Structures are given as structure tokens and as C-alpha cells.
């Protein structure tokens, strides 16, 4: 089963793709940072699982980043 055409461009599958989107690099250390952000208990990175791989939507990550910026200004 494939994702609808409108959903596919918004999907990031795997820590490397998410790291490339957030940190502009898919180096191993940034992939590990993605896994850390996923397991963070205070404000975890929004994600879901496809089998054993983590996945996220670009639009949801952009909203999460904007929310993090708001928290940083408030603190």
C-alpha cells in the first residue's frame, strides 16, 4: 500500500531523513540526536512508527519547531 500523492511529499521516514530535515545533516550523531528527541519526556519530537522505523511529517515538525521557539522566548 502506498501513501496518497498529497501525503508522500510531507513524509520523512527514518532517523536520517528527519535529521537531514532538522539539522541539515544525516551524520550519525544527528541521527542519535533525533532518537534522543523522540524519547525526551519534556517535549518529545512528534513522530510515529512504521514497523521499526520512526517517521514524521514535515508540517508537524515545523509546528513543533515553532512551538519550541515560543517556549524558549517564554523561559
CHARMM internal coordinates of N, CA and C (Angstrom, degrees):
IC EDIT
DIST 1 N 1 CA 1.4517
DIST 1 CA 1 C 1.5210
ANGL 1 N 1 CA 1 C 108.47
DIST 1 C 2 N 1.3042
ANGL 1 CA 1 C 2 N 118.24
DIHE 1 N 1 CA 1 C 2 N 129.58
DIST 2 N 2 CA 1.4572
ANGL 1 C 2 N 2 CA 122.03
DIHE 1 CA 1 C 2 N 2 CA 179.68
DIST 2 CA 2 C 1.5208
ANGL 2 N 2 CA 2 C 109.99
DIHE 1 C 2 N 2 CA 2 C -105.30
DIST 2 C 3 N 1.3119
ANGL 2 CA 2 C 3 N 115.33
DIHE 2 N 2 CA 2 C 3 N 157.59
DIST 3 N 3 CA 1.4612
ANGL 2 C 3 N 3 CA 120.78
DIHE 2 CA 2 C 3 N 3 CA 179.44
DIST 3 CA 3 C 1.5223
ANGL 3 N 3 CA 3 C 109.57
DIHE 2 C 3 N 3 CA 3 C -73.65
DIST 3 C 4 N 1.3331
ANGL 3 CA 3 C 4 N 117.07
DIHE 3 N 3 CA 3 C 4 N 149.48
DIST 4 N 4 CA 1.4586
ANGL 3 C 4 N 4 CA 119.14
DIHE 3 CA 3 C 4 N 4 CA 175.93
DIST 4 CA 4 C 1.5235
ANGL 4 N 4 CA 4 C 110.68
DIHE 3 C 4 N 4 CA 4 C -58.63
DIST 4 C 5 N 1.3114
ANGL 4 CA 4 C 5 N 117.00
DIHE 4 N 4 CA 4 C 5 N 153.18
DIST 5 N 5 CA 1.4653
ANGL 4 C 5 N 5 CA 121.36
DIHE 4 CA 4 C 5 N 5 CA -176.70
DIST 5 CA 5 C 1.5223
ANGL 5 N 5 CA 5 C 112.31
DIHE 4 C 5 N 5 CA 5 C -58.11
DIST 5 C 6 N 1.3201
ANGL 5 CA 5 C 6 N 117.81
DIHE 5 N 5 CA 5 C 6 N -33.32
DIST 6 N 6 CA 1.4628
ANGL 5 C 6 N 6 CA 120.37
DIHE 5 CA 5 C 6 N 6 CA -179.12
DIST 6 CA 6 C 1.5225
ANGL 6 N 6 CA 6 C 112.75
DIHE 5 C 6 N 6 CA 6 C -74.75
DIST 6 C 7 N 1.3207
ANGL 6 CA 6 C 7 N 117.86
DIHE 6 N 6 CA 6 C 7 N -21.57
DIST 7 N 7 CA 1.4570
ANGL 6 C 7 N 7 CA 122.23
DIHE 6 CA 6 C 7 N 7 CA -178.30
DIST 7 CA 7 C 1.5243
ANGL 7 N 7 CA 7 C 112.43
DIHE 6 C 7 N 7 CA 7 C -90.49
DIST 7 C 8 N 1.3058
ANGL 7 CA 7 C 8 N 117.86
DIHE 7 N 7 CA 7 C 8 N -32.81
DIST 8 N 8 CA 1.4655
ANGL 7 C 8 N 8 CA 122.32
DIHE 7 CA 7 C 8 N 8 CA -174.15
DIST 8 CA 8 C 1.5250
ANGL 8 N 8 CA 8 C 113.99
DIHE 7 C 8 N 8 CA 8 C -56.88
DIST 8 C 9 N 1.3254
ANGL 8 CA 8 C 9 N 121.58
DIHE 8 N 8 CA 8 C 9 N -44.79
DIST 9 N 9 CA 1.4692
ANGL 8 C 9 N 9 CA 119.60
DIHE 8 CA 8 C 9 N 9 CA -179.12
DIST 9 CA 9 C 1.5302
ANGL 9 N 9 CA 9 C 113.78
DIHE 8 C 9 N 9 CA 9 C -65.72
DIST 9 C 10 N 1.3240
ANGL 9 CA 9 C 10 N 116.85
DIHE 9 N 9 CA 9 C 10 N -20.83
DIST 10 N 10 CA 1.4593
ANGL 9 C 10 N 10 CA 120.96
DIHE 9 CA 9 C 10 N 10 CA -177.92
DIST 10 CA 10 C 1.5257
ANGL 10 N 10 CA 10 C 112.84
DIHE 9 C 10 N 10 CA 10 C -89.30
DIST 10 C 11 N 1.3207
ANGL 10 CA 10 C 11 N 118.40
DIHE 10 N 10 CA 10 C 11 N -6.39
DIST 11 N 11 CA 1.4580
ANGL 10 C 11 N 11 CA 122.52
DIHE 10 CA 10 C 11 N 11 CA -174.44
DIST 11 CA 11 C 1.5301
ANGL 11 N 11 CA 11 C 112.36
DIHE 10 C 11 N 11 CA 11 C -91.95
DIST 11 C 12 N 1.3246
ANGL 11 CA 11 C 12 N 114.85
DIHE 11 N 11 CA 11 C 12 N 139.48
DIST 12 N 12 CA 1.4588
ANGL 11 C 12 N 12 CA 122.92
DIHE 11 CA 11 C 12 N 12 CA 170.94
DIST 12 CA 12 C 1.5229
ANGL 12 N 12 CA 12 C 106.20
DIHE 11 C 12 N 12 CA 12 C -123.44
DIST 12 C 13 N 1.3113
ANGL 12 CA 12 C 13 N 117.34
DIHE 12 N 12 CA 12 C 13 N 121.28
DIST 13 N 13 CA 1.4653
ANGL 12 C 13 N 13 CA 121.17
DIHE 12 CA 12 C 13 N 13 CA -177.79
DIST 13 CA 13 C 1.5161
ANGL 13 N 13 CA 13 C 108.87
DIHE 12 C 13 N 13 CA 13 C -118.61
DIST 13 C 14 N 1.3153
ANGL 13 CA 13 C 14 N 116.38
DIHE 13 N 13 CA 13 C 14 N 122.55
DIST 14 N 14 CA 1.4547
ANGL 13 C 14 N 14 CA 122.33
DIHE 13 CA 13 C 14 N 14 CA 179.57
DIST 14 CA 14 C 1.5209
ANGL 14 N 14 CA 14 C 111.83
DIHE 13 C 14 N 14 CA 14 C 100.40
DIST 14 C 15 N 1.3130
ANGL 14 CA 14 C 15 N 115.16
DIHE 14 N 14 CA 14 C 15 N 150.06
DIST 15 N 15 CA 1.4591
ANGL 14 C 15 N 15 CA 120.92
DIHE 14 CA 14 C 15 N 15 CA -178.97
DIST 15 CA 15 C 1.5187
ANGL 15 N 15 CA 15 C 111.79
DIHE 14 C 15 N 15 CA 15 C -63.05
DIST 15 C 16 N 1.3325
ANGL 15 CA 15 C 16 N 117.60
DIHE 15 N 15 CA 15 C 16 N -33.27
DIST 16 N 16 CA 1.4711
ANGL 15 C 16 N 16 CA 120.53
DIHE 15 CA 15 C 16 N 16 CA -179.31
DIST 16 CA 16 C 1.5281
ANGL 16 N 16 CA 16 C 110.86
DIHE 15 C 16 N 16 CA 16 C -64.84
DIST 16 C 17 N 1.3219
ANGL 16 CA 16 C 17 N 117.79
DIHE 16 N 16 CA 16 C 17 N -44.18
DIST 17 N 17 CA 1.4687
ANGL 16 C 17 N 17 CA 120.38
DIHE 16 CA 16 C 17 N 17 CA 179.11
DIST 17 CA 17 C 1.5214
ANGL 17 N 17 CA 17 C 111.67
DIHE 16 C 17 N 17 CA 17 C -66.24
DIST 17 C 18 N 1.3238
ANGL 17 CA 17 C 18 N 116.56
DIHE 17 N 17 CA 17 C 18 N -40.80
DIST 18 N 18 CA 1.4659
ANGL 17 C 18 N 18 CA 119.99
DIHE 17 CA 17 C 18 N 18 CA 178.77
DIST 18 CA 18 C 1.5243
ANGL 18 N 18 CA 18 C 110.03
DIHE 17 C 18 N 18 CA 18 C -65.85
DIST 18 C 19 N 1.3299
ANGL 18 CA 18 C 19 N 117.54
DIHE 18 N 18 CA 18 C 19 N -42.02
DIST 19 N 19 CA 1.4673
ANGL 18 C 19 N 19 CA 121.57
DIHE 18 CA 18 C 19 N 19 CA 178.12
DIST 19 CA 19 C 1.5237
ANGL 19 N 19 CA 19 C 110.81
DIHE 18 C 19 N 19 CA 19 C -63.20
DIST 19 C 20 N 1.3166
ANGL 19 CA 19 C 20 N 117.09
DIHE 19 N 19 CA 19 C 20 N -40.52
DIST 20 N 20 CA 1.4672
ANGL 19 C 20 N 20 CA 120.92
DIHE 19 CA 19 C 20 N 20 CA 178.54
DIST 20 CA 20 C 1.5236
ANGL 20 N 20 CA 20 C 110.23
DIHE 19 C 20 N 20 CA 20 C -62.63
DIST 20 C 21 N 1.3206
ANGL 20 CA 20 C 21 N 117.16
DIHE 20 N 20 CA 20 C 21 N -37.41
DIST 21 N 21 CA 1.4689
ANGL 20 C 21 N 21 CA 121.26
DIHE 20 CA 20 C 21 N 21 CA 179.76
DIST 21 CA 21 C 1.5279
ANGL 21 N 21 CA 21 C 111.59
DIHE 20 C 21 N 21 CA 21 C -71.64
DIST 21 C 22 N 1.3312
ANGL 21 CA 21 C 22 N 117.48
DIHE 21 N 21 CA 21 C 22 N -46.13
DIST 22 N 22 CA 1.4682
ANGL 21 C 22 N 22 CA 121.15
DIHE 21 CA 21 C 22 N 22 CA -175.34
DIST 22 CA 22 C 1.5277
ANGL 22 N 22 CA 22 C 112.00
DIHE 21 C 22 N 22 CA 22 C -79.76
DIST 22 C 23 N 1.3363
ANGL 22 CA 22 C 23 N 116.75
DIHE 22 N 22 CA 22 C 23 N -46.85
DIST 23 N 23 CA 1.4599
ANGL 22 C 23 N 23 CA 121.37
DIHE 22 CA 22 C 23 N 23 CA -172.03
DIST 23 CA 23 C 1.5243
ANGL 23 N 23 CA 23 C 113.76
DIHE 22 C 23 N 23 CA 23 C -105.45
DIST 23 C 24 N 1.3263
ANGL 23 CA 23 C 24 N 117.11
DIHE 23 N 23 CA 23 C 24 N -1.51
DIST 24 N 24 CA 1.4641
ANGL 23 C 24 N 24 CA 122.94
DIHE 23 CA 23 C 24 N 24 CA -178.40
DIST 24 CA 24 C 1.5293
ANGL 24 N 24 CA 24 C 111.87
DIHE 23 C 24 N 24 CA 24 C 61.07
DIST 24 C 25 N 1.3180
ANGL 24 CA 24 C 25 N 116.41
DIHE 24 N 24 CA 24 C 25 N 28.27
DIST 25 N 25 CA 1.4638
ANGL 24 C 25 N 25 CA 122.08
DIHE 24 CA 24 C 25 N 25 CA 177.62
DIST 25 CA 25 C 1.5237
ANGL 25 N 25 CA 25 C 108.48
DIHE 24 C 25 N 25 CA 25 C -159.04
DIST 25 C 26 N 1.3290
ANGL 25 CA 25 C 26 N 115.50
DIHE 25 N 25 CA 25 C 26 N 143.57
DIST 26 N 26 CA 1.4600
ANGL 25 C 26 N 26 CA 118.52
DIHE 25 CA 25 C 26 N 26 CA 176.62
DIST 26 CA 26 C 1.5265
ANGL 26 N 26 CA 26 C 111.52
DIHE 25 C 26 N 26 CA 26 C -109.90
DIST 26 C 27 N 1.3319
ANGL 26 CA 26 C 27 N 116.56
DIHE 26 N 26 CA 26 C 27 N 25.72
DIST 27 N 27 CA 1.4632
ANGL 26 C 27 N 27 CA 120.43
DIHE 26 CA 26 C 27 N 27 CA 175.17
DIST 27 CA 27 C 1.5260
ANGL 27 N 27 CA 27 C 109.44
DIHE 26 C 27 N 27 CA 27 C -58.39
DIST 27 C 28 N 1.3167
ANGL 27 CA 27 C 28 N 115.58
DIHE 27 N 27 CA 27 C 28 N 154.31
DIST 28 N 28 CA 1.4621
ANGL 27 C 28 N 28 CA 121.22
DIHE 27 CA 27 C 28 N 28 CA -176.61
DIST 28 CA 28 C 1.5243
ANGL 28 N 28 CA 28 C 111.76
DIHE 27 C 28 N 28 CA 28 C -56.59
DIST 28 C 29 N 1.3313
ANGL 28 CA 28 C 29 N 118.19
DIHE 28 N 28 CA 28 C 29 N -39.65
DIST 29 N 29 CA 1.4692
ANGL 28 C 29 N 29 CA 119.99
DIHE 28 CA 28 C 29 N 29 CA -177.73
DIST 29 CA 29 C 1.5262
ANGL 29 N 29 CA 29 C 111.55
DIHE 28 C 29 N 29 CA 29 C -64.09
DIST 29 C 30 N 1.3271
ANGL 29 CA 29 C 30 N 117.29
DIHE 29 N 29 CA 29 C 30 N -33.04
DIST 30 N 30 CA 1.4594
ANGL 29 C 30 N 30 CA 120.07
DIHE 29 CA 29 C 30 N 30 CA 177.41
DIST 30 CA 30 C 1.5252
ANGL 30 N 30 CA 30 C 111.28
DIHE 29 C 30 N 30 CA 30 C -76.23
DIST 30 C 31 N 1.3270
ANGL 30 CA 30 C 31 N 117.38
DIHE 30 N 30 CA 30 C 31 N -31.98
DIST 31 N 31 CA 1.4645
ANGL 30 C 31 N 31 CA 120.21
DIHE 30 CA 30 C 31 N 31 CA 174.35
DIST 31 CA 31 C 1.5272
ANGL 31 N 31 CA 31 C 109.60
DIHE 30 C 31 N 31 CA 31 C -64.36
DIST 31 C 32 N 1.3278
ANGL 31 CA 31 C 32 N 116.83
DIHE 31 N 31 CA 31 C 32 N -42.09
DIST 32 N 32 CA 1.4667
ANGL 31 C 32 N 32 CA 120.52
DIHE 31 CA 31 C 32 N 32 CA 177.37
DIST 32 CA 32 C 1.5238
ANGL 32 N 32 CA 32 C 110.32
DIHE 31 C 32 N 32 CA 32 C -62.38
DIST 32 C 33 N 1.3328
ANGL 32 CA 32 C 33 N 116.72
DIHE 32 N 32 CA 32 C 33 N -37.52
DIST 33 N 33 CA 1.4605
ANGL 32 C 33 N 33 CA 120.39
DIHE 32 CA 32 C 33 N 33 CA 178.97
DIST 33 CA 33 C 1.5289
ANGL 33 N 33 CA 33 C 110.47
DIHE 32 C 33 N 33 CA 33 C -64.35
DIST 33 C 34 N 1.3347
ANGL 33 CA 33 C 34 N 117.34
DIHE 33 N 33 CA 33 C 34 N -36.54
DIST 34 N 34 CA 1.4625
ANGL 33 C 34 N 34 CA 121.25
DIHE 33 CA 33 C 34 N 34 CA 176.33
DIST 34 CA 34 C 1.5263
ANGL 34 N 34 CA 34 C 109.03
DIHE 33 C 34 N 34 CA 34 C -61.16
DIST 34 C 35 N 1.3263
ANGL 34 CA 34 C 35 N 117.72
DIHE 34 N 34 CA 34 C 35 N -47.49
DIST 35 N 35 CA 1.4669
ANGL 34 C 35 N 35 CA 120.75
DIHE 34 CA 34 C 35 N 35 CA 178.57
DIST 35 CA 35 C 1.5320
ANGL 35 N 35 CA 35 C 110.84
DIHE 34 C 35 N 35 CA 35 C -60.55
DIST 35 C 36 N 1.3141
ANGL 35 CA 35 C 36 N 117.12
DIHE 35 N 35 CA 35 C 36 N -38.25
DIST 36 N 36 CA 1.4642
ANGL 35 C 36 N 36 CA 120.46
DIHE 35 CA 35 C 36 N 36 CA 177.24
DIST 36 CA 36 C 1.5310
ANGL 36 N 36 CA 36 C 110.49
DIHE 35 C 36 N 36 CA 36 C -63.35
DIST 36 C 37 N 1.3333
ANGL 36 CA 36 C 37 N 117.03
DIHE 36 N 36 CA 36 C 37 N -45.45
DIST 37 N 37 CA 1.4627
ANGL 36 C 37 N 37 CA 120.63
DIHE 36 CA 36 C 37 N 37 CA -179.81
DIST 37 CA 37 C 1.5291
ANGL 37 N 37 CA 37 C 112.01
DIHE 36 C 37 N 37 CA 37 C -63.96
DIST 37 C 38 N 1.3124
ANGL 37 CA 37 C 38 N 116.87
DIHE 37 N 37 CA 37 C 38 N -32.17
DIST 38 N 38 CA 1.4703
ANGL 37 C 38 N 38 CA 121.10
DIHE 37 CA 37 C 38 N 38 CA 177.83
DIST 38 CA 38 C 1.5188
ANGL 38 N 38 CA 38 C 110.90
DIHE 37 C 38 N 38 CA 38 C -66.92
DIST 38 C 39 N 1.3214
ANGL 38 CA 38 C 39 N 117.26
DIHE 38 N 38 CA 38 C 39 N -36.48
DIST 39 N 39 CA 1.4647
ANGL 38 C 39 N 39 CA 120.84
DIHE 38 CA 38 C 39 N 39 CA -177.19
DIST 39 CA 39 C 1.5270
ANGL 39 N 39 CA 39 C 112.80
DIHE 38 C 39 N 39 CA 39 C -93.78
DIST 39 C 40 N 1.3095
ANGL 39 CA 39 C 40 N 117.30
DIHE 39 N 39 CA 39 C 40 N -2.90
DIST 40 N 40 CA 1.4540
ANGL 39 C 40 N 40 CA 121.27
DIHE 39 CA 39 C 40 N 40 CA 178.64
DIST 40 CA 40 C 1.5301
ANGL 40 N 40 CA 40 C 109.43
DIHE 39 C 40 N 40 CA 40 C -61.03
DIST 40 C 41 N 1.3277
ANGL 40 CA 40 C 41 N 117.10
DIHE 40 N 40 CA 40 C 41 N 134.48
DIST 41 N 41 CA 1.4588
ANGL 40 C 41 N 41 CA 119.55
DIHE 40 CA 40 C 41 N 41 CA -175.13
DIST 41 CA 41 C 1.5219
ANGL 41 N 41 CA 41 C 113.10
DIHE 40 C 41 N 41 CA 41 C -89.64
DIST 41 C 42 N 1.3219
ANGL 41 CA 41 C 42 N 119.03
DIHE 41 N 41 CA 41 C 42 N -23.40
DIST 42 N 42 CA 1.4600
ANGL 41 C 42 N 42 CA 120.49
DIHE 41 CA 41 C 42 N 42 CA -176.15
DIST 42 CA 42 C 1.5322
ANGL 42 N 42 CA 42 C 111.41
DIHE 41 C 42 N 42 CA 42 C -72.15
DIST 42 C 43 N 1.3074
ANGL 42 CA 42 C 43 N 117.53
DIHE 42 N 42 CA 42 C 43 N -58.17
DIST 43 N 43 CA 1.4702
ANGL 42 C 43 N 43 CA 122.47
DIHE 42 CA 42 C 43 N 43 CA 178.06
DIST 43 CA 43 C 1.5212
ANGL 43 N 43 CA 43 C 108.32
DIHE 42 C 43 N 43 CA 43 C -142.21
DIST 43 C 44 N 1.3310
ANGL 43 CA 43 C 44 N 117.95
DIHE 43 N 43 CA 43 C 44 N 78.50
DIST 44 N 44 CA 1.4674
ANGL 43 C 44 N 44 CA 120.37
DIHE 43 CA 43 C 44 N 44 CA -173.94
DIST 44 CA 44 C 1.5296
ANGL 44 N 44 CA 44 C 113.41
DIHE 43 C 44 N 44 CA 44 C -66.53
DIST 44 C 45 N 1.2954
ANGL 44 CA 44 C 45 N 114.30
DIHE 44 N 44 CA 44 C 45 N 153.18
DIST 45 N 45 CA 1.4568
ANGL 44 C 45 N 45 CA 121.95
DIHE 44 CA 44 C 45 N 45 CA 176.08
DIST 45 CA 45 C 1.5257
ANGL 45 N 45 CA 45 C 108.48
DIHE 44 C 45 N 45 CA 45 C -64.05
DIST 45 C 46 N 1.3290
ANGL 45 CA 45 C 46 N 118.55
DIHE 45 N 45 CA 45 C 46 N 127.82
DIST 46 N 46 CA 1.4677
ANGL 45 C 46 N 46 CA 119.23
DIHE 45 CA 45 C 46 N 46 CA 179.16
DIST 46 CA 46 C 1.5272
ANGL 46 N 46 CA 46 C 110.37
DIHE 45 C 46 N 46 CA 46 C -67.94
DIST 46 C 47 N 1.3087
ANGL 46 CA 46 C 47 N 115.95
DIHE 46 N 46 CA 46 C 47 N 128.44
DIST 47 N 47 CA 1.4589
ANGL 46 C 47 N 47 CA 120.46
DIHE 46 CA 46 C 47 N 47 CA -176.14
DIST 47 CA 47 C 1.5132
ANGL 47 N 47 CA 47 C 110.03
DIHE 46 C 47 N 47 CA 47 C -157.64
DIST 47 C 48 N 1.3023
ANGL 47 CA 47 C 48 N 116.41
DIHE 47 N 47 CA 47 C 48 N 173.00
DIST 48 N 48 CA 1.4510
ANGL 47 C 48 N 48 CA 122.98
DIHE 47 CA 47 C 48 N 48 CA 170.52
DIST 48 CA 48 C 1.5147
ANGL 48 N 48 CA 48 C 106.93
DIHE 47 C 48 N 48 CA 48 C -147.92
DIST 48 C 49 N 1.2925
ANGL 48 CA 48 C 49 N 116.51
DIHE 48 N 48 CA 48 C 49 N 168.42
DIST 49 N 49 CA 1.4599
ANGL 48 C 49 N 49 CA 120.87
DIHE 48 CA 48 C 49 N 49 CA -176.73
DIST 49 CA 49 C 1.5183
ANGL 49 N 49 CA 49 C 110.45
DIHE 48 C 49 N 49 CA 49 C -108.78
DIST 49 C 50 N 1.3099
ANGL 49 CA 49 C 50 N 114.85
DIHE 49 N 49 CA 49 C 50 N 139.60
DIST 50 N 50 CA 1.4604
ANGL 49 C 50 N 50 CA 122.95
DIHE 49 CA 49 C 50 N 50 CA 169.08
DIST 50 CA 50 C 1.5211
ANGL 50 N 50 CA 50 C 104.10
DIHE 49 C 50 N 50 CA 50 C -118.19
DIST 50 C 51 N 1.3103
ANGL 50 CA 50 C 51 N 115.82
DIHE 50 N 50 CA 50 C 51 N 97.43
DIST 51 N 51 CA 1.4600
ANGL 50 C 51 N 51 CA 120.35
DIHE 50 CA 50 C 51 N 51 CA -171.98
DIST 51 CA 51 C 1.5161
ANGL 51 N 51 CA 51 C 108.44
DIHE 50 C 51 N 51 CA 51 C 66.68
DIST 51 C 52 N 1.3215
ANGL 51 CA 51 C 52 N 116.90
DIHE 51 N 51 CA 51 C 52 N -124.45
DIST 52 N 52 CA 1.4561
ANGL 51 C 52 N 52 CA 121.45
DIHE 51 CA 51 C 52 N 52 CA 179.74
DIST 52 CA 52 C 1.5310
ANGL 52 N 52 CA 52 C 112.23
DIHE 51 C 52 N 52 CA 52 C -93.81
DIST 52 C 53 N 1.3227
ANGL 52 CA 52 C 53 N 117.20
DIHE 52 N 52 CA 52 C 53 N -6.13
DIST 53 N 53 CA 1.4666
ANGL 52 C 53 N 53 CA 121.10
DIHE 52 CA 52 C 53 N 53 CA -177.00
DIST 53 CA 53 C 1.5195
ANGL 53 N 53 CA 53 C 111.23
DIHE 52 C 53 N 53 CA 53 C -92.49
DIST 53 C 54 N 1.3281
ANGL 53 CA 53 C 54 N 116.31
DIHE 53 N 53 CA 53 C 54 N 145.67
DIST 54 N 54 CA 1.4528
ANGL 53 C 54 N 54 CA 119.75
DIHE 53 CA 53 C 54 N 54 CA 175.10
DIST 54 CA 54 C 1.5200
ANGL 54 N 54 CA 54 C 108.43
DIHE 53 C 54 N 54 CA 54 C -88.09
DIST 54 C 55 N 1.3101
ANGL 54 CA 54 C 55 N 115.62
DIHE 54 N 54 CA 54 C 55 N 150.70
DIST 55 N 55 CA 1.4563
ANGL 54 C 55 N 55 CA 121.47
DIHE 54 CA 54 C 55 N 55 CA -179.97
DIST 55 CA 55 C 1.5212
ANGL 55 N 55 CA 55 C 108.49
DIHE 54 C 55 N 55 CA 55 C -143.81
DIST 55 C 56 N 1.3165
ANGL 55 CA 55 C 56 N 115.73
DIHE 55 N 55 CA 55 C 56 N 157.45
DIST 56 N 56 CA 1.4580
ANGL 55 C 56 N 56 CA 121.48
DIHE 55 CA 55 C 56 N 56 CA 178.41
DIST 56 CA 56 C 1.5232
ANGL 56 N 56 CA 56 C 108.68
DIHE 55 C 56 N 56 CA 56 C -154.00
DIST 56 C 57 N 1.3126
ANGL 56 CA 56 C 57 N 115.00
DIHE 56 N 56 CA 56 C 57 N 162.89
DIST 57 N 57 CA 1.4562
ANGL 56 C 57 N 57 CA 120.63
DIHE 56 CA 56 C 57 N 57 CA 174.92
DIST 57 CA 57 C 1.5187
ANGL 57 N 57 CA 57 C 109.03
DIHE 56 C 57 N 57 CA 57 C -100.30
DIST 57 C 58 N 1.3164
ANGL 57 CA 57 C 58 N 116.65
DIHE 57 N 57 CA 57 C 58 N 138.55
DIST 58 N 58 CA 1.4645
ANGL 57 C 58 N 58 CA 120.94
DIHE 57 CA 57 C 58 N 58 CA 178.49
DIST 58 CA 58 C 1.5308
ANGL 58 N 58 CA 58 C 110.63
DIHE 57 C 58 N 58 CA 58 C -56.00
DIST 58 C 59 N 1.3208
ANGL 58 CA 58 C 59 N 116.71
DIHE 58 N 58 CA 58 C 59 N -45.31
DIST 59 N 59 CA 1.4653
ANGL 58 C 59 N 59 CA 120.97
DIHE 58 CA 58 C 59 N 59 CA -177.34
DIST 59 CA 59 C 1.5288
ANGL 59 N 59 CA 59 C 111.19
DIHE 58 C 59 N 59 CA 59 C -62.36
DIST 59 C 60 N 1.3178
ANGL 59 CA 59 C 60 N 117.54
DIHE 59 N 59 CA 59 C 60 N -39.78
DIST 60 N 60 CA 1.4618
ANGL 59 C 60 N 60 CA 121.10
DIHE 59 CA 59 C 60 N 60 CA 178.95
DIST 60 CA 60 C 1.5244
ANGL 60 N 60 CA 60 C 110.29
DIHE 59 C 60 N 60 CA 60 C -67.96
DIST 60 C 61 N 1.3287
ANGL 60 CA 60 C 61 N 117.17
DIHE 60 N 60 CA 60 C 61 N -39.48
DIST 61 N 61 CA 1.4675
ANGL 60 C 61 N 61 CA 120.07
DIHE 60 CA 60 C 61 N 61 CA 178.30
DIST 61 CA 61 C 1.5206
ANGL 61 N 61 CA 61 C 111.26
DIHE 60 C 61 N 61 CA 61 C -66.06
DIST 61 C 62 N 1.3265
ANGL 61 CA 61 C 62 N 117.72
DIHE 61 N 61 CA 61 C 62 N -38.02
DIST 62 N 62 CA 1.4673
ANGL 61 C 62 N 62 CA 120.55
DIHE 61 CA 61 C 62 N 62 CA 177.69
DIST 62 CA 62 C 1.5284
ANGL 62 N 62 CA 62 C 110.26
DIHE 61 C 62 N 62 CA 62 C -63.55
DIST 62 C 63 N 1.3256
ANGL 62 CA 62 C 63 N 117.55
DIHE 62 N 62 CA 62 C 63 N -40.73
DIST 63 N 63 CA 1.4668
ANGL 62 C 63 N 63 CA 121.03
DIHE 62 CA 62 C 63 N 63 CA 176.16
DIST 63 CA 63 C 1.5227
ANGL 63 N 63 CA 63 C 110.87
DIHE 62 C 63 N 63 CA 63 C -63.94
DIST 63 C 64 N 1.3442
ANGL 63 CA 63 C 64 N 117.37
DIHE 63 N 63 CA 63 C 64 N -40.84
DIST 64 N 64 CA 1.4570
ANGL 63 C 64 N 64 CA 122.27
DIHE 63 CA 63 C 64 N 64 CA 179.21
DIST 64 CA 64 C 1.5296
ANGL 64 N 64 CA 64 C 110.64
DIHE 63 C 64 N 64 CA 64 C -63.90
DIST 64 C 65 N 1.3285
ANGL 64 CA 64 C 65 N 116.53
DIHE 64 N 64 CA 64 C 65 N -41.75
DIST 65 N 65 CA 1.4647
ANGL 64 C 65 N 65 CA 120.65
DIHE 64 CA 64 C 65 N 65 CA 178.82
DIST 65 CA 65 C 1.5215
ANGL 65 N 65 CA 65 C 110.08
DIHE 64 C 65 N 65 CA 65 C -63.64
DIST 65 C 66 N 1.3274
ANGL 65 CA 65 C 66 N 117.57
DIHE 65 N 65 CA 65 C 66 N -43.93
DIST 66 N 66 CA 1.4660
ANGL 65 C 66 N 66 CA 121.17
DIHE 65 CA 65 C 66 N 66 CA 178.18
DIST 66 CA 66 C 1.5277
ANGL 66 N 66 CA 66 C 110.61
DIHE 65 C 66 N 66 CA 66 C -61.14
DIST 66 C 67 N 1.3312
ANGL 66 CA 66 C 67 N 116.73
DIHE 66 N 66 CA 66 C 67 N -39.85
DIST 67 N 67 CA 1.4592
ANGL 66 C 67 N 67 CA 120.63
DIHE 66 CA 66 C 67 N 67 CA 177.87
DIST 67 CA 67 C 1.5339
ANGL 67 N 67 CA 67 C 110.36
DIHE 66 C 67 N 67 CA 67 C -64.73
DIST 67 C 68 N 1.3407
ANGL 67 CA 67 C 68 N 117.59
DIHE 67 N 67 CA 67 C 68 N -40.39
DIST 68 N 68 CA 1.4670
ANGL 67 C 68 N 68 CA 121.11
DIHE 67 CA 67 C 68 N 68 CA 178.39
DIST 68 CA 68 C 1.5198
ANGL 68 N 68 CA 68 C 110.68
DIHE 67 C 68 N 68 CA 68 C -62.58
DIST 68 C 69 N 1.3368
ANGL 68 CA 68 C 69 N 116.49
DIHE 68 N 68 CA 68 C 69 N -38.41
DIST 69 N 69 CA 1.4623
ANGL 68 C 69 N 69 CA 119.75
DIHE 68 CA 68 C 69 N 69 CA 177.37
DIST 69 CA 69 C 1.5225
ANGL 69 N 69 CA 69 C 110.81
DIHE 68 C 69 N 69 CA 69 C -63.08
DIST 69 C 70 N 1.3174
ANGL 69 CA 69 C 70 N 116.55
DIHE 69 N 69 CA 69 C 70 N -39.02
DIST 70 N 70 CA 1.4670
ANGL 69 C 70 N 70 CA 120.82
DIHE 69 CA 69 C 70 N 70 CA 177.25
DIST 70 CA 70 C 1.5117
ANGL 70 N 70 CA 70 C 112.12
DIHE 69 C 70 N 70 CA 70 C -64.14
DIST 70 C 71 N 1.3303
ANGL 70 CA 70 C 71 N 117.43
DIHE 70 N 70 CA 70 C 71 N -41.50
DIST 71 N 71 CA 1.4655
ANGL 70 C 71 N 71 CA 121.57
DIHE 70 CA 70 C 71 N 71 CA 177.05
DIST 71 CA 71 C 1.5304
ANGL 71 N 71 CA 71 C 110.72
DIHE 70 C 71 N 71 CA 71 C -63.40
DIST 71 C 72 N 1.3252
ANGL 71 CA 71 C 72 N 116.99
DIHE 71 N 71 CA 71 C 72 N -38.80
DIST 72 N 72 CA 1.4619
ANGL 71 C 72 N 72 CA 120.54
DIHE 71 CA 71 C 72 N 72 CA -178.77
DIST 72 CA 72 C 1.5255
ANGL 72 N 72 CA 72 C 111.11
DIHE 71 C 72 N 72 CA 72 C -65.80
DIST 72 C 73 N 1.3251
ANGL 72 CA 72 C 73 N 116.26
DIHE 72 N 72 CA 72 C 73 N -37.71
DIST 73 N 73 CA 1.4714
ANGL 72 C 73 N 73 CA 119.92
DIHE 72 CA 72 C 73 N 73 CA 178.96
DIST 73 CA 73 C 1.5247
ANGL 73 N 73 CA 73 C 111.22
DIHE 72 C 73 N 73 CA 73 C -69.90
DIST 73 C 74 N 1.3259
ANGL 73 CA 73 C 74 N 117.07
DIHE 73 N 73 CA 73 C 74 N -35.19
DIST 74 N 74 CA 1.4563
ANGL 73 C 74 N 74 CA 121.93
DIHE 73 CA 73 C 74 N 74 CA -177.48
DIST 74 CA 74 C 1.5248
ANGL 74 N 74 CA 74 C 112.66
DIHE 73 C 74 N 74 CA 74 C -73.06
DIST 74 C 75 N 1.3275
ANGL 74 CA 74 C 75 N 116.46
DIHE 74 N 74 CA 74 C 75 N -28.42
DIST 75 N 75 CA 1.4756
ANGL 74 C 75 N 75 CA 119.23
DIHE 74 CA 74 C 75 N 75 CA -175.98
DIST 75 CA 75 C 1.4650
ANGL 75 N 75 CA 75 C 113.24
DIHE 74 C 75 N 75 CA 75 C -80.47
END
COOR INIT
IC SEED 1 N 1 CA 1 C
IC BUILD
